Amino acid sequence: MGSMNVYKFLEVRYNTKTKNVVTTMAAVRAILQCSNIVYGTATALNRATNIETWVIIGSITGICVLYTSVGGMKGVMWADVIQAVAMVLSFVTVIVMGLIYVGGVGPVWKRSYESGRLQIFNFDTNPTTRHTFWTSTVGYFFSYLAGASTSQLVHQRYLTAPTIKEARRGNMLSLSMTASTVFLSQIIGIIIYAEYHTCDPIKSKTIQNMNQLVPEFVMKVMGAYPILPGLFFAGLLAACLSTMSSVYNSIPEIGRAHV
């Protein structure tokens, strides 16, 4: 259609009212998404650094706005590449050090299996069941499909590709990276459960909320090593900034759709 705005299709296919309703919903979602991400990251960093949460929120937001506005889409995409590497390295580091600390794969598997945390092959078709094979595969596929096909921030990335073939290749790479990140996160989750399966950190007042659980585990496992905790928190910030910069870069187009 000769437009960078994915919501322009709604105006052409339906009417202006439909486009305005959808863009308003997209704007609200973007605000809530960024707020949730930056607050969760800030509370996690607060646990490790004792810096006030509002200071961390302001710093993260300011840095993100600066490099997004100066670098544009090219800056955002290059930053995403570097941040993706930092994320994967931090995840792998936490997994390796966590397994060593807990005692290996055996204790992690045993404690998770005995408590019913491993439901990989639960083929229950009841839609009210929280975690099944179907919700983790079919459900996640359609969830990813919605974002990959109708999101303004993803649409802008497609337009940077020289050909449709390259855009499709980039989408498949993004899918594989997203799936890998989710998989690594789940492994970290069962490792943390194996460590705290007999002691709830919140009930024991070790942490104030669940956002601080992973940083608490990281500092407990890797606190004696001067570099490794920093690598994890670099990955945490990378995940936060990657999402926020993509959303910030798409907000002008979402707003312009109303003009």
C-alpha positions in Angstrom: 0.0 0.0 0.0 3.0 2.3 0.0 2.7 3.0 3.8 4.9 2.2 6.8 1.8 2.1 8.9 0.3 -1.4 9.3 -3.0 0.1 10.6 -3.5 1.9 7.3 -4.8 -1.3 5.9 -7.8 -1.2 8.4 -8.8 2.2 7.0 -8.6 1.0 3.4 -10.3 -2.3 4.1 -12.9 -1.0 6.6 -13.2 2.6 7.7 -11.4 5.3 9.7 -13.4 4.5 12.9 -12.1 0.9 12.9 -8.5 2.1 12.4 -8.8 4.6 15.2 -10.1 2.1 17.6 -7.4 -0.4 16.9 -4.6 2.2 17.0 -5.9 3.4 20.4 -5.8 -0.1 21.7 -2.2 -0.5 20.3 -1.1 2.7 22.0 -2.6 1.6 25.3 -0.9 -1.8 25.0 2.4 -0.2 24.2 2.2 2.0 27.3 1.3 -0.9 29.6 3.9 -3.2 28.0 6.7 -0.7 28.6 5.5 0.1 32.1 5.4 -3.5 33.1 8.8 -4.3 31.6 10.7 -1.4 33.0 9.2 -1.8 36.5 10.0 -5.5 36.6 13.5 -4.8 35.6 13.9 -2.0 38.0 12.7 -4.0 41.0 15.1 -6.8 40.0 18.0 -4.4 39.8 17.0 -2.8 43.1 17.5 -6.1 44.8 21.1 -6.4 43.6 22.2 -2.8 43.8 20.0 -1.1 46.4 19.5 1.8 44.1 16.0 3.3 44.4 13.5 1.8 41.9 12.4 5.2 40.6 16.0 6.1 39.8 16.5 2.9 37.8 13.3 3.5 35.9 14.3 7.0 35.0 17.8 5.9 33.9 16.6 3.0 31.8 13.9 5.1 30.1 16.3 8.0 29.4 19.0 5.8 27.9 16.4 4.0 25.7 14.8 7.2 24.5 18.3 8.7 23.7 19.6 5.9 21.5 16.3 5.2 19.9 15.8 8.8 18.9 19.4 9.3 17.7 19.9 6.0 16.0 16.5 5.4 14.6 15.5 2.0 13.2 19.1 1.2 12.3 20.3 1.9 15.8 17.5 -0.1 17.3 18.2 -3.2 15.2 22.0 -3.1 15.8 21.4 -2.6 19.5 19.0 -5.6 19.4 21.7 -7.8 17.9 24.1 -7.0 20.6 21.5 -7.2 23.3 20.4 -10.7 22.0 24.0 -12.0 22.4 24.1 -10.6 25.9 20.8 -12.2 26.8 21.8 -15.7 25.6 25.2 -15.5 27.3 23.6 -14.4 30.6 21.0 -17.2 30.4 23.6 -19.9 29.6 25.8 -18.6 32.5 22.9 -18.8 35.0 22.0 -22.3 33.9 25.6 -23.6 34.1 26.4 -22.0 37.4 22.9 -22.9 38.8 23.3 -26.6 37.9 26.7 -26.7 39.6 25.4 -25.0 42.7 22.3 -27.2 43.0 24.1 -30.4 42.3 23.6 -31.2 38.7 20.8 -32.2 36.4 19.7 -35.2 38.5 18.5 -33.2 41.6 16.9 -30.6 39.5 14.9 -33.2 37.5 14.0 -35.2 40.5 12.7 -32.3 42.6 10.8 -30.8 39.7 9.3 -34.1 38.6 8.2 -35.1 42.1 6.4 -31.8 42.6 4.6 -32.0 39.3 6.5 -29.1 37.7 7.4 -31.1 34.6 4.3 -31.3 32.4 5.9 -31.5 29.0 3.8 -34.5 27.8 0.5 -33.5 29.4 -1.9 -34.0 26.4 -5.0 -32.9 28.3 -7.4 -31.2 25.9 -9.3 -29.3 28.7 -8.8 -25.6 27.8 -9.0 -24.6 31.5 -5.8 -26.5 32.4 -3.0 -24.0 32.8 -0.1 -25.9 31.2 -0.4 -28.6 28.6 1.4 -29.7 25.5 -1.3 -28.0 23.4 -1.1 -24.6 25.2 2.7 -24.6 25.0 2.8 -25.4 21.3 -0.4 -24.5 19.5 -1.3 -21.7 21.9 2.1 -20.1 21.7 2.2 -20.4 17.9 -1.0 -18.4 17.5 0.2 -15.9 20.2 3.4 -15.4 18.2 1.6 -15.2 14.9 -0.6 -12.3 16.1 2.4 -10.2 17.0 4.4 -11.2 14.0 1.7 -10.3 11.5 -0.2 -7.3 13.0 2.3 -5.5 15.2 3.6 -2.1 14.0 7.0 -2.6 15.5 7.5 -5.9 13.7 6.0 -4.4 10.5 8.7 -1.7 10.5 11.4 -4.4 10.7 10.0 -6.2 7.7 10.3 -3.1 5.7 14.0 -2.8 6.3 14.6 -6.1 4.5 15.6 -5.7 0.8 13.2 -8.5 -0.4 10.2 -10.4 0.9 12.3 -13.5 1.0 14.8 -11.8 3.4 11.8 -10.6 5.5 10.5 -14.1 5.8 14.0 -15.4 6.7 14.3 -12.8 9.4 10.9 -13.8 10.8 11.9 -17.4 11.0 15.1 -16.4 12.7 13.2 -14.3 15.2 10.8 -17.2 15.9 13.7 -19.6 16.6 15.4 -17.0 18.8 12.2 -16.3 20.7 11.6 -20.1 21.2 15.1 -20.6 22.4 14.9 -17.7 24.9 11.6 -19.1 26.3 13.2 -22.6 26.6 16.2 -21.3 28.4 14.0 -19.3 30.8 12.0 -22.4 31.6 15.2 -24.2 32.5 16.3 -21.4 34.8 12.9 -21.6 36.4 13.1 -25.3 37.3 16.7 -24.8 38.6 15.5 -22.0 40.9 12.6 -24.2 42.0 15.1 -27.0 42.8 17.0 -24.6 45.0 14.0 -23.1 46.9 11.6 -26.1 46.9 11.7 -26.3 50.7 11.8 -22.6 51.4 9.6 -19.8 50.0 11.8 -16.6 49.7 8.8 -14.4 50.0 7.4 -16.0 53.2 10.9 -16.0 54.7 11.2 -12.2 53.9 14.3 -12.8 51.8 12.7 -10.9 48.9 9.8 -8.5 48.7 8.2 -9.7 45.4 8.6 -12.3 42.7 10.5 -9.9 40.4 13.5 -10.2 42.8 13.6 -14.0 42.8 16.0 -14.5 39.9 18.4 -11.7 41.0 18.4 -13.2 44.5 19.3 -16.6 43.1 22.0 -15.1 40.9 23.6 -13.2 43.7 23.5 -16.4 45.9 25.1 -18.6 43.2 27.4 -16.2 41.5 28.0 -13.4 44.1 31.5 -14.6 44.8 32.5 -14.2 41.2 33.2 -10.5 40.3 32.2 -10.7 36.6 29.3 -13.2 36.4 26.6 -11.3 38.2 27.3 -8.3 36.0 26.9 -10.5 32.9 23.5 -11.6 34.1 22.3 -8.0 34.8 23.6 -6.9 31.5 21.4 -9.5 29.9 18.5 -8.4 32.0 18.9 -4.8 30.9 19.4 -6.0 27.3 16.0 -7.8 27.3 14.4 -4.7 28.8 16.0 -2.2 26.4 15.4 -4.4 23.3 11.7 -4.5 23.8 11.3 -0.9 24.9 13.3 0.6 22.0 11.3 -1.4 19.5 8.0 -0.1 21.1 9.3 3.5 21.3 10.3 3.4 17.6 6.9 2.3 16.6 4.9 4.8 18.7 5.3 7.7 16.2 3.7 5.6 13.5 0.9 4.5 15.8 0.2 8.1 16.7 0.4 9.3 13.1 -2.3 6.8 12.2 -4.8 9.1 13.9 -3.7 12.2 11.9 
